[in-house]
């Protein structure tokens, strides 16, 4: 979690190269993501983290921030609905989680502890998304299986 030590710096500073300004025809989302790259990490709110995580921007820096929130409040309504940040994190590629196996394991434990009724209240397909996240082998899980043989 040493990436959390850089809360006073922006993604443009931490995640080179700096992005050029968005074009005049850029969508609202593109303009928003470009703008968020210029905000110090410590000032990013849940909705900002949701946007960056779901767009898979600078995950080595924003994923630990998102997980920190989710460990305290897994069903956080960051932007659209309860659990939206959790689902964004669960859909992050396994390659990004490889940098944070401990955070992935902790988030997996939180997801497994969610009451069925809470998961059932999420949008259609969310239970399957969370189940895939929980079932996905983590980096340490494969090594553990090989040692047991």
Buried (B, 14 or more C-beta within 10 A) or exposed (E): EEBEEBEEBBBBBBBEEEBEEBEEEEEEEBEBBBEBBEBEBEEBEBBBBBBBBBBBBBBEBBBBBBBEBBEEBBBBBBBBEBBBBBBBBBBBEEEBBEBBEEBBBBBBEBBEEBEEEEBEBBEEEBBEBBBEBBEEEBBEBEEEEEEEE
